Amino acid sequence: MNKELGDLDKTTEVLKTFKSRVGEEKESSIDDIIESMKTNDYDIDKTLVLSDLEVDKTLVLDKTVMLDKINEEANKISNEDVTKELEKGINHRKLIKKISLYLIFIPLIFIPYLIFMIIIGNHSHLLVTPKLYNIYIVILLCLFLIILSGIIMYVRNYRIIINHQIKNIYKKIYIIFMVIYTTLCITLITLFYGVTDIKDWIISTTINTNNLKDLPRYLYSQKEIDSALLRTDRAETGESTDPNYTDDSKESNEEYEKIIEKRDENTLYKVIQFKVNDCDAYLAIIYDASKLVVGVTKYLGSDNEYIKDIAMRYDGVVAINGGGYSSLGKPYGTIISNNKLITSNQYGIYNSGGLIGITTDNKLVLLNDITGAEALQKGVRDALSWGPFLIVNGNDAYTPSNDGLTSSARTAIGQRADGIILLLVVDSNKSRTKGANLEDIMKIMKQYGAINAASLDSGTSSIMYVNGEIVNHPIDRNLQYNEEKISTSFIVKK
């Protein structure tokens, strides 16, 4: 095949040269021209020329006819070359089109995500660190340049704007995906950063749950978090309890007093059930505050523990979850159990409140700005950190300003003037969209006569254990009825 192509190229060259010589040497004979070409290193003879031109001796002698035949052969060869070049050009353009479309559409997949992450990084440096933030910006700029180069390549190759007519199913699927994907990113950005009420709801709700309490730090700056808490349900008086406070001047609610007083002789506790916003609520009334202690996971620093296991180790008959914690068995803040300082970590920045403890004379105290060592000196025998404080010395300890936005499962502890301890757990619904807000909890505590009360860790952590069983219906992060492991608990011993 290669030899044939070589012969064809040689013949083509000979014919073109022969044509040129015939035109230039009109007075010369064909034989003279052929002989001249031989002297110029062309391996050609008269027979070859006559054979390739397919003419006889008579036609060859007529130079006009010869030129026509030569032109016909030359044009035939030229047209074949042009056809090959055209096919090559078409294939090249198809390749350029494909590359340019890839350069335009593939970066579009990543741009909404990068914009979303850059906006988050502009508000908080935890999820998107400053270094990663700068990298995202550089990548975003590079993607825009890639898209621009793809558009220029496409337009220069075709001199037309991109055809908007969808010609196949793949392009339709791509456009539908991009519309849904981009709309979702824009919606999340708008909800997280464009609507103040929703942003406040995200912050104030997630910090009351076990699994999402650290989420706001990854989405917002500390200044935004503080502002949101002030706008919702975190405005506290900052007051601590007075152990000598009594409530003799206040009138009691007879309906709820009858519920408290109705009990068998020597009863240590009883649990009553009622509804809050169509959700089940459980109130454990503890008649002997000396039996209340703080229990801690035995895997402290490595893992949490189910409340039943914690309660059984402390010989408990009633227990509720305590303060916040990490998934590694690390409770937040100060923990005191049986007059021993267990932990003295810095208190979590998202929860107002402070130290919630029981003194040696069995009074519930709510203390602000106090260390574990100082609390022990003040006679606190069992305590944990959380909040916010709801009632202090008989007065409301916080002022809600965005009522209804923070409904969830809740846990709280309180004490009446007569020393009776109140342990409250309110369930949420299956989708975790209902339950109680802090004003609801405060109202319930006041109805049952609490003069001091505080909120405990809530959401998926809210759980009540009574005499070997879980009486409420906790819902985990997968929206299933299932209890979470916890780090600390308020336990009523036998």
DRENDO-1510 file (C-alpha; in Angstrom, 1 decimal, always signed):
<recs>
REC; n; res; u; v; w
REC; 1; MET; +0.0; +0.0; +0.0 .
REC; 2; ASN; +2.8; +2.4; +0.9 .
REC; 3; LYS; +4.6; +1.6; -2.4 .
REC; 4; GLU; +1.4; +2.4; -4.3 .
REC; 5; LEU; +1.0; +5.7; -2.5 .
REC; 6; GLY; +4.6; +6.5; -3.3 .
REC; 7; ASP; +4.1; +5.8; -7.0 .
REC; 8; LEU; +1.0; +7.9; -7.0 .
REC; 9; ASP; +2.8; +10.8; -5.4 .
REC; 10; LYS; +5.7; +10.4; -8.0 .
REC; 11; THR; +3.2; +10.3; -10.9 .
REC; 12; THR; +1.4; +13.4; -9.6 .
REC; 13; GLU; +4.7; +15.3; -9.3 .
REC; 14; VAL; +5.7; +14.2; -12.9 .
REC; 15; LEU; +2.4; +15.2; -14.3 .
REC; 16; LYS; +2.4; +18.7; -12.7 .
REC; 17; THR; +6.0; +19.2; -13.8 .
REC; 18; PHE; +5.2; +18.0; -17.3 .
REC; 19; LYS; +2.1; +20.3; -17.5 .
REC; 20; SER; +4.3; +23.3; -16.4 .
REC; 21; ARG; +6.9; +22.5; -19.1 .
REC; 22; VAL; +4.4; +22.1; -21.8 .
REC; 23; GLY; +3.0; +25.5; -21.0 .
REC; 24; GLU; +6.3; +27.2; -20.9 .
REC; 25; GLU; +7.9; +25.6; -24.0 .
REC; 26; LYS; +5.2; +25.9; -26.6 .
REC; 27; GLU; +7.7; +25.5; -29.5 .
REC; 28; SER; +9.2; +22.4; -28.1 .
REC; 29; SER; +8.1; +18.8; -28.9 .
REC; 30; ILE; +6.9; +16.4; -26.4 .
REC; 31; ASP; +10.0; +14.3; -26.9 .
REC; 32; ASP; +12.2; +17.3; -26.2 .
REC; 33; ILE; +10.4; +18.1; -23.0 .
REC; 34; ILE; +10.6; +14.5; -21.7 .
REC; 35; GLU; +14.2; +14.3; -22.6 .
REC; 36; SER; +14.8; +17.6; -20.7 .
REC; 37; MET; +13.0; +16.2; -17.6 .
REC; 38; LYS; +15.2; +13.1; -17.7 .
REC; 39; THR; +18.3; +15.3; -17.4 .
REC; 40; ASN; +16.7; +16.8; -14.2 .
REC; 41; ASP; +16.7; +13.5; -12.4 .
REC; 42; TYR; +13.1; +12.6; -13.2 .
REC; 43; ASP; +12.7; +8.9; -13.9 .
REC; 44; ILE; +10.2; +9.3; -16.7 .
REC; 45; ASP; +9.8; +8.3; -20.2 .
REC; 46; LYS; +7.4; +8.9; -23.0 .
REC; 47; THR; +5.6; +5.7; -22.4 .
REC; 48; LEU; +4.9; +6.5; -18.8 .
REC; 49; VAL; +3.5; +9.9; -19.6 .
REC; 50; LEU; +1.4; +8.6; -22.4 .
REC; 51; SER; +0.1; +5.7; -20.3 .
REC; 52; ASP; -0.9; +7.9; -17.4 .
REC; 53; LEU; -2.6; +10.4; -19.6 .
REC; 54; GLU; -4.3; +7.7; -21.6 .
REC; 55; VAL; -3.9; +9.4; -24.9 .
REC; 56; ASP; -2.4; +8.3; -28.1 .
REC; 57; LYS; +0.5; +9.7; -30.2 .
REC; 58; THR; -1.8; +12.0; -32.1 .
REC; 59; LEU; -3.3; +13.7; -29.1 .
REC; 60; VAL; +0.1; +14.1; -27.5 .
REC; 61; LEU; +1.3; +16.1; -30.4 .
REC; 62; ASP; -1.6; +18.5; -30.0 .
REC; 63; LYS; -0.4; +20.6; -27.1 .
REC; 64; THR; -3.9; +22.1; -26.5 .
REC; 65; VAL; -5.5; +18.7; -26.0 .
REC; 66; MET; -2.5; +17.7; -23.8 .
REC; 67; LEU; -3.0; +20.6; -21.5 .
REC; 68; ASP; -6.7; +19.8; -21.1 .
REC; 69; LYS; -5.9; +16.3; -20.2 .
REC; 70; ILE; -3.3; +17.3; -17.8 .
REC; 71; ASN; -5.6; +19.9; -16.1 .
REC; 72; GLU; -8.3; +17.2; -15.8 .
REC; 73; GLU; -5.9; +14.8; -14.0 .
REC; 74; ALA; -4.5; +17.6; -11.8 .
REC; 75; ASN; -7.9; +18.8; -10.8 .
REC; 76; LYS; -8.9; +15.2; -9.9 .
REC; 77; ILE; -5.9; +14.8; -7.7 .
REC; 78; SER; -6.6; +18.3; -6.2 .
REC; 79; ASN; -10.2; +17.5; -5.4 .
REC; 80; GLU; -9.3; +14.4; -3.5 .
REC; 81; ASP; -6.8; +16.4; -1.4 .
REC; 82; VAL; -9.5; +19.0; -0.7 .
REC; 83; THR; -12.0; +16.4; +0.4 .
REC; 84; LYS; -9.5; +14.9; +2.8 .
REC; 85; GLU; -8.7; +18.3; +4.2 .
REC; 86; LEU; -12.4; +19.1; +4.6 .
REC; 87; GLU; -13.1; +15.8; +6.4 .
REC; 88; LYS; -10.1; +16.5; +8.6 .
REC; 89; GLY; -11.4; +20.1; +9.4 .
REC; 90; ILE; -14.9; +18.8; +10.2 .
REC; 91; ASN; -13.5; +16.2; +12.7 .
REC; 92; HIS; -11.3; +18.9; +14.2 .
REC; 93; ARG; -14.3; +21.2; +14.7 .
REC; 94; LYS; -16.3; +18.4; +16.3 .
REC; 95; LEU; -13.5; +17.8; +18.7 .
REC; 96; ILE; -13.2; +21.5; +19.5 .
REC; 97; LYS; -17.0; +21.7; +20.1 .
REC; 98; LYS; -16.9; +18.7; +22.5 .
REC; 99; ILE; -13.9; +20.2; +24.4 .
REC; 100; SER; -15.5; +23.6; +24.6 .
REC; 101; LEU; -18.8; +22.3; +25.9 .
REC; 102; TYR; -16.9; +20.3; +28.6 .
REC; 103; LEU; -15.1; +23.4; +29.6 .
REC; 104; ILE; -18.4; +25.2; +29.9 .
REC; 105; PHE; -20.7; +22.7; +31.6 .
REC; 106; ILE; -18.5; +20.6; +33.9 .
REC; 107; PRO; -17.3; +23.6; +36.0 .
REC; 108; LEU; -20.9; +24.7; +36.5 .
REC; 109; ILE; -21.4; +21.6; +38.7 .
REC; 110; PHE; -18.9; +22.8; +41.2 .
REC; 111; ILE; -19.6; +26.5; +41.2 .
REC; 112; PRO; -22.8; +26.5; +43.4 .
REC; 113; TYR; -21.1; +24.3; +46.0 .
REC; 114; LEU; -18.0; +26.6; +46.1 .
REC; 115; ILE; -20.1; +29.7; +46.5 .
REC; 116; PHE; -22.0; +28.0; +49.3 .
REC; 117; MET; -18.8; +27.1; +51.1 .
REC; 118; ILE; -17.3; +30.5; +50.6 .
REC; 119; ILE; -20.3; +32.2; +52.1 .
REC; 120; ILE; -20.1; +29.9; +55.1 .
REC; 121; GLY; -16.4; +30.6; +55.4 .
REC; 122; ASN; -17.1; +34.3; +55.3 .
REC; 123; HIS; -19.2; +33.8; +58.5 .
REC; 124; SER; -17.3; +31.2; +60.4 .
REC; 125; HIS; -13.7; +29.7; +60.2 .
REC; 126; LEU; -14.5; +26.4; +61.8 .
REC; 127; LEU; -16.0; +24.4; +58.9 .
REC; 128; VAL; -14.1; +26.5; +56.3 .
REC; 129; THR; -10.8; +27.6; +57.6 .
REC; 130; PRO; -9.1; +30.8; +56.3 .
REC; 131; LYS; -6.7; +28.7; +54.3 .
REC; 132; LEU; -9.4; +26.6; +52.8 .
REC; 133; TYR; -11.5; +29.7; +52.2 .
REC; 134; ASN; -8.7; +31.3; +50.1 .
REC; 135; ILE; -8.3; +28.0; +48.2 .
REC; 136; TYR; -12.0; +27.9; +47.4 .
REC; 137; ILE; -11.9; +31.5; +46.0 .
REC; 138; VAL; -8.9; +30.6; +43.8 .
REC; 139; ILE; -10.7; +27.5; +42.5 .
REC; 140; LEU; -13.8; +29.5; +41.9 .
REC; 141; LEU; -11.9; +32.1; +39.8 .
REC; 142; CYS; -10.2; +29.4; +37.9 .
REC; 143; LEU; -13.5; +27.7; +37.1 .
REC; 144; PHE; -14.9; +31.0; +35.8 .
REC; 145; LEU; -11.8; +31.4; +33.6 .
REC; 146; ILE; -12.2; +27.9; +32.3 .
REC; 147; ILE; -15.9; +28.6; +31.4 .
REC; 148; LEU; -14.9; +31.8; +29.7 .
REC; 149; SER; -12.2; +30.1; +27.6 .
REC; 150; GLY; -14.8; +27.4; +26.7 .
REC; 151; ILE; -17.2; +30.0; +25.5 .
REC; 152; ILE; -14.6; +31.8; +23.5 .
REC; 153; MET; -13.4; +28.5; +21.9 .
REC; 154; TYR; -17.0; +27.6; +21.0 .
REC; 155; VAL; -17.8; +31.0; +19.5 .
REC; 156; ARG; -14.6; +31.3; +17.6 .
REC; 157; ASN; -15.0; +27.8; +16.1 .
REC; 158; TYR; -18.7; +28.3; +15.1 .
REC; 159; ARG; -19.2; +32.1; +15.2 .
REC; 160; ILE; -22.6; +31.4; +16.8 .
REC; 161; ILE; -24.1; +31.5; +20.3 .
REC; 162; ILE; -24.6; +28.2; +22.0 .
REC; 163; ASN; -27.6; +26.4; +20.6 .
REC; 164; HIS; -30.3; +26.4; +23.3 .
REC; 165; GLN; -32.4; +23.7; +21.6 .
REC; 166; ILE; -31.9; +20.5; +23.6 .
REC; 167; LYS; -31.3; +17.7; +21.1 .
REC; 168; ASN; -30.9; +14.6; +23.3 .
REC; 169; ILE; -31.9; +13.1; +26.6 .
REC; 170; TYR; -28.5; +13.6; +28.3 .
REC; 171; LYS; -28.6; +17.4; +27.9 .
REC; 172; LYS; -32.1; +17.4; +29.3 .
REC; 173; ILE; -31.0; +15.4; +32.3 .
REC; 174; TYR; -28.0; +17.7; +32.8 .
REC; 175; ILE; -30.1; +20.9; +32.7 .
REC; 176; ILE; -32.7; +19.4; +35.1 .
REC; 177; PHE; -30.0; +18.4; +37.5 .
REC; 178; MET; -28.3; +21.8; +37.4 .
REC; 179; VAL; -31.6; +23.6; +37.9 .
REC; 180; ILE; -32.5; +21.5; +41.0 .
REC; 181; TYR; -28.9; +21.6; +42.4 .
REC; 182; THR; -28.5; +25.3; +41.9 .
REC; 183; THR; -31.9; +26.1; +43.3 .
REC; 184; LEU; -31.1; +24.0; +46.4 .
REC; 185; CYS; -27.9; +25.8; +47.0 .
REC; 186; ILE; -29.5; +29.2; +46.6 .
REC; 187; THR; -32.4; +28.2; +48.9 .
REC; 188; LEU; -29.9; +27.0; +51.6 .
REC; 189; ILE; -27.9; +30.2; +51.4 .
REC; 190; THR; -31.1; +32.3; +51.6 .
REC; 191; LEU; -32.4; +30.3; +54.6 .
REC; 192; PHE; -29.1; +30.2; +56.5 .
REC; 193; TYR; -28.1; +33.8; +55.8 .
REC; 194; GLY; -30.9; +35.8; +54.2 .
REC; 195; VAL; -33.8; +35.3; +56.7 .
REC; 196; THR; -33.1; +36.5; +60.2 .
REC; 197; ASP; -36.0; +34.6; +61.9 .
REC; 198; ILE; -34.9; +31.3; +60.3 .
REC; 199; LYS; -31.2; +31.9; +61.3 .
REC; 200; ASP; -32.3; +32.6; +64.8 .
REC; 201; TRP; -34.4; +29.4; +64.9 .
REC; 202; ILE; -31.4; +27.3; +63.6 .
REC; 203; ILE; -29.1; +28.7; +66.3 .
REC; 204; SER; -31.5; +28.6; +69.2 .
REC; 205; THR; -32.9; +25.2; +68.4 .
REC; 206; THR; -29.7; +23.3; +67.6 .
REC; 207; ILE; -27.9; +24.4; +70.7 .
REC; 208; ASN; -30.5; +22.6; +72.7 .
REC; 209; THR; -29.8; +19.3; +71.2 .
REC; 210; ASN; -27.1; +16.8; +71.8 .
REC; 211; ASN; -26.1; +16.0; +68.2 .
REC; 212; LEU; -26.3; +19.5; +66.6 .
REC; 213; LYS; -25.3; +21.8; +69.5 .
REC; 214; ASP; -22.0; +22.6; +67.7 .
REC; 215; LEU; -23.6; +23.2; +64.3 .
REC; 216; PRO; -23.9; +27.0; +64.7 .
REC; 217; ARG; -20.2; +27.5; +65.1 .
REC; 218; TYR; -19.6; +26.0; +61.7 .
REC; 219; LEU; -22.2; +28.2; +60.0 .
REC; 220; TYR; -22.0; +31.6; +61.9 .
REC; 221; SER; -19.6; +33.9; +63.6 .
REC; 222; GLN; -19.7; +34.2; +67.4 .
REC; 223; LYS; -21.1; +37.7; +67.0 .
REC; 224; GLU; -24.0; +36.4; +64.9 .
REC; 225; ILE; -24.7; +33.6; +67.5 .
REC; 226; ASP; -24.7; +36.0; +70.4 .
REC; 227; SER; -27.1; +38.3; +68.6 .
REC; 228; ALA; -29.4; +35.5; +67.7 .
REC; 229; LEU; -29.5; +34.3; +71.3 .
REC; 230; LEU; -30.3; +37.7; +72.5 .
REC; 231; ARG; -33.2; +37.9; +70.0 .
REC; 232; THR; -34.6; +34.5; +71.0 .
REC; 233; ASP; -34.7; +32.9; +74.4 .
REC; 234; ARG; -31.3; +33.6; +76.0 .
REC; 235; ALA; -31.9; +36.9; +77.8 .
REC; 236; GLU; -31.1; +36.0; +81.4 .
REC; 237; THR; -30.9; +38.1; +84.5 .
REC; 238; GLY; -27.5; +36.6; +85.5 .
REC; 239; GLU; -28.7; +36.2; +89.0 .
REC; 240; SER; -27.7; +33.2; +91.2 .
REC; 241; THR; -29.9; +31.5; +93.8 .
REC; 242; ASP; -30.0; +32.5; +97.4 .
REC; 243; PRO; -30.0; +29.3; +99.5 .
REC; 244; ASN; -31.9; +31.2; +102.3 .
REC; 245; TYR; -34.7; +32.3; +99.9 .
REC; 246; THR; -38.3; +31.2; +100.9 .
REC; 247; ASP; -41.5; +31.6; +99.1 .
REC; 248; ASP; -43.9; +32.2; +101.9 .
REC; 249; SER; -45.3; +35.5; +100.5 .
REC; 250; LYS; -46.5; +33.9; +97.3 .
REC; 251; GLU; -49.9; +32.3; +96.9 .
REC; 252; SER; -49.9; +28.6; +95.8 .
REC; 253; ASN; -51.9; +27.1; +93.0 .
REC; 254; GLU; -54.4; +24.8; +94.8 .
REC; 255; GLU; -54.9; +22.5; +91.8 .
REC; 256; TYR; -51.2; +21.7; +91.4 .
REC; 257; GLU; -50.6; +21.7; +95.2 .
REC; 258; LYS; -53.2; +18.9; +95.5 .
REC; 259; ILE; -51.3; +16.9; +92.9 .
REC; 260; ILE; -48.0; +17.4; +94.8 .
REC; 261; GLU; -49.5; +16.6; +98.2 .
REC; 262; LYS; -51.4; +13.5; +97.1 .
REC; 263; ARG; -49.1; +10.5; +97.9 .
REC; 264; ASP; -48.8; +7.5; +100.1 .
REC; 265; GLU; -46.9; +7.7; +103.3 .
REC; 266; ASN; -43.1; +7.3; +103.0 .
REC; 267; THR; -43.3; +7.6; +99.2 .
REC; 268; LEU; -40.0; +8.7; +97.8 .
REC; 269; TYR; -41.3; +9.8; +94.5 .
REC; 270; LYS; -44.2; +9.7; +92.0 .
REC; 271; VAL; -44.4; +10.4; +88.3 .
REC; 272; ILE; -47.4; +12.2; +86.7 .
REC; 273; GLN; -48.0; +12.4; +83.0 .
REC; 274; PHE; -49.7; +15.2; +81.0 .
REC; 275; LYS; -49.7; +16.9; +77.6 .
REC; 276; VAL; -47.7; +19.9; +76.4 .
REC; 277; ASN; -48.5; +21.1; +72.9 .
REC; 278; ASP; -50.0; +17.7; +72.1 .
REC; 279; CYS; -46.8; +16.0; +73.2 .
REC; 280; ASP; -46.3; +13.7; +76.2 .
REC; 281; ALA; -44.7; +15.2; +79.3 .
REC; 282; TYR; -43.5; +13.4; +82.5 .
REC; 283; LEU; -42.9; +15.1; +85.8 .
REC; 284; ALA; -41.1; +13.2; +88.6 .
REC; 285; ILE; -41.9; +14.6; +92.0 .
REC; 286; ILE; -39.1; +13.8; +94.4 .
REC; 287; TYR; -40.0; +14.2; +98.1 .
REC; 288; ASP; -36.5; +13.7; +99.6 .
REC; 289; ALA; -33.9; +16.0; +98.0 .
REC; 290; SER; -31.1; +14.3; +99.9 .
REC; 291; LYS; -31.5; +11.3; +97.5 .
REC; 292; LEU; -30.6; +13.5; +94.5 .
REC; 293; VAL; -27.0; +13.0; +93.1 .
REC; 294; VAL; -25.1; +13.5; +89.9 .
REC; 295; GLY; -24.1; +10.4; +88.0 .
REC; 296; VAL; -21.3; +10.2; +85.4 .
REC; 297; THR; -20.5; +7.8; +82.7 .
REC; 298; LYS; -17.9; +5.2; +83.8 .
REC; 299; TYR; -16.2; +5.6; +80.4 .
REC; 300; LEU; -15.4; +9.3; +81.1 .
REC; 301; GLY; -13.2; +10.7; +78.4 .
REC; 302; SER; -13.8; +7.8; +75.9 .
REC; 303; ASP; -17.5; +7.0; +75.6 .
REC; 304; ASN; -20.9; +7.9; +77.0 .
REC; 305; GLU; -23.3; +5.4; +78.7 .
REC; 306; TYR; -27.0; +4.6; +78.6 .
REC; 307; ILE; -28.9; +6.2; +81.4 .
REC; 308; LYS; -30.2; +2.8; +82.7 .
REC; 309; ASP; -26.6; +1.6; +83.2 .
REC; 310; ILE; -25.6; +4.9; +85.0 .
REC; 311; ALA; -28.6; +4.8; +87.3 .
REC; 312; MET; -28.1; +1.1; +88.2 .
REC; 313; ARG; -24.5; +1.8; +89.2 .
REC; 314; TYR; -25.7; +4.6; +91.5 .
REC; 315; ASP; -28.5; +2.5; +92.9 .
REC; 316; GLY; -31.0; +4.9; +91.3 .
REC; 317; VAL; -34.8; +4.5; +90.9 .
REC; 318; VAL; -35.4; +7.7; +89.0 .
REC; 319; ALA; -33.0; +9.5; +86.6 .
REC; 320; ILE; -33.0; +12.2; +83.9 .
REC; 321; ASN; -30.3; +13.3; +81.5 .
REC; 322; GLY; -28.0; +16.1; +82.7 .
REC; 323; GLY; -25.7; +18.6; +80.9 .
REC; 324; GLY; -24.2; +18.7; +77.5 .
REC; 325; TYR; -21.4; +16.4; +76.3 .
REC; 326; SER; -19.4; +15.3; +73.3 .
REC; 327; SER; -19.6; +11.9; +71.6 .
REC; 328; LEU; -16.4; +10.8; +73.4 .
REC; 329; GLY; -17.8; +10.8; +76.9 .
REC; 330; LYS; -16.6; +14.3; +77.7 .
REC; 331; PRO; -19.2; +16.3; +79.6 .
REC; 332; TYR; -19.2; +20.1; +79.1 .
REC; 333; GLY; -18.2; +22.3; +82.0 .
REC; 334; THR; -17.8; +21.5; +85.6 .
REC; 335; ILE; -18.9; +18.2; +87.1 .
REC; 336; ILE; -19.1; +17.5; +90.8 .
REC; 337; SER; -20.2; +14.1; +92.1 .
REC; 338; ASN; -20.3; +13.0; +95.8 .
REC; 339; ASN; -18.2; +16.0; +96.9 .
REC; 340; LYS; -15.6; +15.2; +94.3 .
REC; 341; LEU; -14.6; +17.5; +91.4 .
REC; 342; ILE; -14.8; +15.2; +88.3 .
REC; 343; THR; -14.2; +17.7; +85.5 .
REC; 344; SER; -13.5; +21.4; +85.4 .
REC; 345; ASN; -13.6; +22.1; +81.6 .
REC; 346; GLN; -14.5; +25.5; +80.3 .
REC; 347; TYR; -18.2; +25.9; +80.1 .
REC; 348; GLY; -19.8; +25.5; +76.7 .
REC; 349; ILE; -20.1; +28.9; +74.9 .
REC; 350; TYR; -23.5; +28.3; +73.5 .
REC; 351; ASN; -25.5; +27.8; +76.7 .
REC; 352; SER; -26.2; +30.5; +79.2 .
REC; 353; GLY; -26.8; +29.4; +82.7 .
REC; 354; GLY; -23.9; +28.1; +84.8 .
REC; 355; LEU; -23.6; +25.5; +87.6 .
REC; 356; ILE; -26.7; +23.5; +88.6 .
REC; 357; GLY; -26.0; +21.9; +91.9 .
REC; 358; ILE; -27.3; +20.4; +95.2 .
REC; 359; THR; -25.7; +21.6; +98.4 .
REC; 360; THR; -25.0; +19.5; +101.5 .
REC; 361; ASP; -28.2; +20.8; +103.0 .
REC; 362; ASN; -30.1; +19.5; +100.0 .
REC; 363; LYS; -30.9; +22.8; +98.3 .
REC; 364; LEU; -30.9; +23.3; +94.5 .
REC; 365; VAL; -28.6; +26.1; +93.7 .
REC; 366; LEU; -28.0; +27.9; +90.3 .
REC; 367; LEU; -24.6; +29.6; +90.3 .
REC; 368; ASN; -23.1; +32.0; +87.7 .
REC; 369; ASP; -19.3; +32.5; +87.2 .
REC; 370; ILE; -18.1; +30.0; +89.6 .
REC; 371; THR; -15.4; +27.3; +89.4 .
REC; 372; GLY; -15.7; +23.8; +90.7 .
REC; 373; ALA; -13.3; +24.4; +93.6 .
REC; 374; GLU; -15.3; +27.5; +94.6 .
REC; 375; ALA; -18.5; +25.5; +94.4 .
REC; 376; LEU; -17.1; +22.8; +96.7 .
REC; 377; GLN; -16.1; +25.5; +99.2 .
REC; 378; LYS; -19.7; +26.8; +99.1 .
REC; 379; GLY; -21.0; +23.4; +100.1 .
REC; 380; VAL; -22.1; +22.1; +96.7 .
REC; 381; ARG; -21.9; +18.2; +96.8 .
REC; 382; ASP; -23.2; +17.4; +93.4 .
REC; 383; ALA; -23.4; +19.6; +90.3 .
REC; 384; LEU; -23.1; +19.9; +86.6 .
REC; 385; SER; -23.0; +22.8; +84.1 .
REC; 386; TRP; -25.8; +23.7; +81.7 .
REC; 387; GLY; -28.7; +26.1; +81.3 .
REC; 388; PRO; -30.3; +28.5; +80.8 .
REC; 389; PHE; -31.6; +29.3; +84.3 .
REC; 390; LEU; -35.4; +29.6; +84.1 .
REC; 391; ILE; -36.4; +30.6; +87.6 .
REC; 392; VAL; -34.1; +32.1; +90.2 .
REC; 393; ASN; -35.3; +33.0; +93.7 .
REC; 394; GLY; -38.9; +32.8; +92.6 .
REC; 395; ASN; -38.5; +35.2; +89.6 .
REC; 396; ASP; -38.3; +34.6; +85.9 .
REC; 397; ALA; -34.6; +34.3; +85.0 .
REC; 398; TYR; -34.9; +34.9; +81.3 .
REC; 399; THR; -37.1; +36.8; +78.9 .
REC; 400; PRO; -38.2; +35.0; +75.6 .
REC; 401; SER; -38.6; +37.3; +72.6 .
REC; 402; ASN; -39.1; +34.8; +69.8 .
REC; 403; ASP; -41.7; +32.5; +71.3 .
REC; 404; GLY; -42.6; +29.3; +69.5 .
REC; 405; LEU; -39.4; +29.0; +67.4 .
REC; 406; THR; -37.5; +26.7; +69.8 .
REC; 407; SER; -40.0; +23.9; +70.4 .
REC; 408; SER; -38.3; +20.5; +70.9 .
REC; 409; ALA; -37.9; +17.7; +73.4 .
REC; 410; ARG; -36.9; +19.2; +76.8 .
REC; 411; THR; -35.5; +18.3; +80.1 .
REC; 412; ALA; -35.5; +20.5; +83.2 .
REC; 413; ILE; -34.9; +20.4; +87.0 .
REC; 414; GLY; -36.5; +22.6; +89.7 .
REC; 415; GLN; -37.1; +22.8; +93.5 .
REC; 416; ARG; -40.0; +24.1; +95.5 .
REC; 417; ALA; -39.6; +26.1; +98.7 .
REC; 418; ASP; -40.5; +23.0; +100.7 .
REC; 419; GLY; -37.5; +21.2; +99.3 .
REC; 420; ILE; -39.4; +18.9; +96.9 .
REC; 421; ILE; -37.4; +18.3; +93.6 .
REC; 422; LEU; -39.2; +18.5; +90.3 .
REC; 423; LEU; -37.7; +16.5; +87.3 .
REC; 424; LEU; -39.4; +17.3; +84.0 .
REC; 425; VAL; -39.1; +15.7; +80.5 .
REC; 426; VAL; -41.2; +16.7; +77.5 .
REC; 427; ASP; -41.2; +14.5; +74.4 .
REC; 428; SER; -41.2; +15.7; +70.8 .
REC; 429; ASN; -43.3; +14.3; +68.0 .
REC; 430; LYS; -41.9; +11.8; +65.5 .
REC; 431; SER; -40.5; +14.4; +63.2 .
REC; 432; ARG; -39.0; +16.4; +66.1 .
REC; 433; THR; -40.9; +19.6; +65.1 .
REC; 434; LYS; -43.0; +19.9; +68.3 .
REC; 435; GLY; -42.4; +19.7; +72.0 .
REC; 436; ALA; -41.9; +22.6; +74.4 .
REC; 437; ASN; -40.0; +25.9; +74.3 .
REC; 438; LEU; -38.3; +27.3; +77.4 .
REC; 439; GLU; -41.2; +29.5; +78.2 .
REC; 440; ASP; -43.4; +26.4; +78.4 .
REC; 441; ILE; -41.0; +24.7; +80.7 .
REC; 442; MET; -40.8; +27.7; +82.9 .
REC; 443; LYS; -44.6; +27.9; +83.1 .
REC; 444; ILE; -44.9; +24.3; +84.1 .
REC; 445; MET; -42.2; +24.7; +86.8 .
REC; 446; LYS; -44.0; +27.8; +88.2 .
REC; 447; GLN; -47.3; +26.0; +88.2 .
REC; 448; TYR; -45.9; +23.2; +90.4 .
REC; 449; GLY; -44.4; +25.7; +92.8 .
REC; 450; ALA; -40.7; +25.8; +91.8 .
REC; 451; ILE; -38.7; +28.7; +93.1 .
REC; 452; ASN; -35.5; +27.7; +91.3 .
REC; 453; ALA; -35.4; +25.9; +88.0 .
REC; 454; ALA; -33.0; +25.4; +85.1 .
REC; 455; SER; -33.1; +23.8; +81.7 .
REC; 456; LEU; -30.9; +20.7; +81.1 .
REC; 457; ASP; -29.6; +19.2; +77.8 .
REC; 458; SER; -32.6; +18.7; +75.5 .
REC; 459; GLY; -33.5; +17.3; +72.1 .
REC; 460; THR; -32.3; +13.7; +71.5 .
REC; 461; SER; -30.8; +13.6; +75.0 .
REC; 462; SER; -34.2; +14.2; +76.8 .
REC; 463; ILE; -34.9; +11.0; +78.7 .
REC; 464; MET; -36.4; +9.8; +81.9 .
REC; 465; TYR; -35.7; +6.5; +83.6 .
REC; 466; VAL; -38.0; +5.2; +86.3 .
REC; 467; ASN; -37.5; +1.9; +88.3 .
REC; 468; GLY; -35.8; +0.0; +85.5 .
REC; 469; GLU; -37.6; +1.4; +82.5 .
REC; 470; ILE; -37.5; +4.4; +80.1 .
REC; 471; VAL; -40.9; +6.0; +80.6 .
REC; 472; ASN; -40.8; +8.6; +77.8 .
REC; 473; HIS; -40.2; +8.2; +74.1 .
REC; 474; PRO; -36.9; +9.7; +73.0 .
REC; 475; ILE; -36.3; +10.2; +69.3 .
REC; 476; ASP; -32.8; +9.9; +67.9 .
REC; 477; ARG; -31.1; +11.7; +65.0 .
REC; 478; ASN; -32.6; +9.2; +62.6 .
REC; 479; LEU; -36.1; +10.0; +63.8 .
REC; 480; GLN; -36.4; +6.6; +65.4 .
REC; 481; TYR; -37.7; +5.9; +68.9 .
REC; 482; ASN; -34.3; +5.2; +70.5 .
REC; 483; GLU; -32.3; +6.6; +73.4 .
REC; 484; GLU; -28.9; +8.2; +73.2 .
REC; 485; LYS; -26.0; +7.5; +75.4 .
REC; 486; ILE; -25.2; +10.4; +77.7 .
REC; 487; SER; -22.3; +11.6; +80.0 .
REC; 488; THR; -24.1; +12.9; +83.1 .
REC; 489; SER; -27.4; +12.4; +84.8 .
REC; 490; PHE; -29.4; +13.6; +87.8 .
REC; 491; ILE; -30.2; +10.4; +89.8 .
REC; 492; VAL; -32.6; +9.7; +92.7 .
REC; 493; LYS; -31.1; +7.0; +94.8 .
REC; 494; LYS; -33.2; +4.5; +96.8 .
</recs>
